[in-house]
């Protein structure tokens, strides 16, 4: 998946009713994805913005997580996924990805 496909996948989750307890910034090797489900309408875009939770990973790792080919816990334990900030938001992201 490329950055636009990942952004569209996340928009689909948000449009389907997925919410986060805070803001999220995905920092990927191919760009950024910012998510704020508290805004009206919810915001999902490719801007680099300050967020309560930041997840750093690669496009390949995030693609594997979104398609179910890679487990969130395995990605964290192997250092493929780095999380900083609000852990409640990070836990909710993990739940959404695992669906």
C-alpha positions, 0 to 999 in steps of 0.5 A: 500500500502507498500513503494514499491507499493507507489514508483512504483505508483510515478514512473508511474506518472513520467514516464507518464510525471508528473513533479515537480518544485523542488525536493521532499522527502516523509518521511513515517513511512515505509521508504522514497521516493525521487523524482527529475524530473529535473534529466535525467533520472528522479529519483524516489527512496527510498533514504533519500536525501535533497530536496526542499520540504519534506512531512511527513505522514504515509503509510496509509495516502499516500495510501488513497491520491493516491487511492482517498479515502482521500482528500489532504486538509482534510489530511492537516487540520487534521494534517495527512500531514505535509509539509515543504519547497517549497510550489510550489512543494507541490501544484504540488504534491497535483494536481498530487495526486488529478488526 
